[in-house]
Amino acid sequence: MNEANPQLLLQLVSMQMPYGKYKGTVLCNLPVSYLEWFQRKGFPEGKLGMLLQTMLEIKMNGLEYLLTPLKKK
């Protein structure tokens, strides 16, 4: 992951998964197992895939604290 883009981080705490088993779940709340499944099967094209990949990196590296102040109360 490059520089932490604040816009990207805001999308991770606001954007919902648009389809699948976790449809409607905010991206930052997706379980690691689901993100790892995408890693094995292939991330979707475009912005969603990039966000899911970023979320997996954040979770795998223990950086979820970066998102805490951005989450809506």
C-alpha positions in Angstrom: 0.0 0.0 0.0 1.3 3.4 -0.9 0.7 6.6 1.1 -2.5 6.3 3.1 -4.9 8.2 0.9 -7.5 9.8 3.3 -10.2 9.6 0.6 -9.5 5.9 0.2 -9.7 5.3 3.9 -13.0 7.2 4.1 -14.4 5.0 1.4 -13.4 1.9 3.4 -15.5 3.0 6.4 -18.5 4.3 4.3 -18.9 2.1 1.2 -21.0 -1.1 1.4 -20.3 -4.3 -0.3 -22.6 -4.1 -3.3 -23.3 -7.9 -3.8 -22.6 -11.4 -2.5 -22.8 -13.0 0.9 -21.9 -9.8 2.7 -24.0 -7.4 0.6 -24.7 -4.2 2.6 -21.7 -4.7 5.0 -19.4 -1.8 5.2 -16.1 -2.7 3.6 -14.1 -2.2 6.8 -16.4 -4.7 8.6 -15.8 -7.5 6.1 -14.2 -10.6 7.7 -10.6 -11.4 6.8 -11.7 -14.9 5.6 -13.9 -13.2 2.9 -11.1 -10.9 1.8 -8.7 -13.8 1.6 -11.3 -15.7 -0.5 -11.2 -12.8 -3.0 -7.5 -12.9 -2.9 -7.6 -16.5 -4.0 -10.4 -16.1 -6.5 -9.4 -12.7 -7.9 -10.5 -9.3 -6.7 -13.2 -7.6 -8.8 -12.2 -5.1 -11.4 -12.0 -1.3 -10.7 -12.4 0.6 -7.5 -14.1 -2.1 -5.5 -11.3 -4.6 -6.1 -8.7 -2.0 -5.1 -10.6 -1.1 -1.9 -11.0 -4.8 -1.0 -7.3 -5.4 -1.6 -6.4 -2.4 0.5 -8.7 -3.6 3.3 -7.1 -7.0 3.3 -3.6 -5.3 3.6 -4.9 -3.2 6.5 -6.3 -6.1 8.4 -3.3 -8.4 7.7 -0.9 -5.8 9.0 -2.9 -4.8 12.1 -3.6 -1.3 10.8 -7.3 -1.2 11.5 -6.7 1.5 14.2 -6.1 3.9 11.3 -9.8 3.5 10.4 -11.2 3.9 13.9 -11.3 7.7 14.0 -13.0 7.8 10.6 -15.9 5.4 11.5 -19.3 7.0 12.0 -20.4 6.9 15.5 
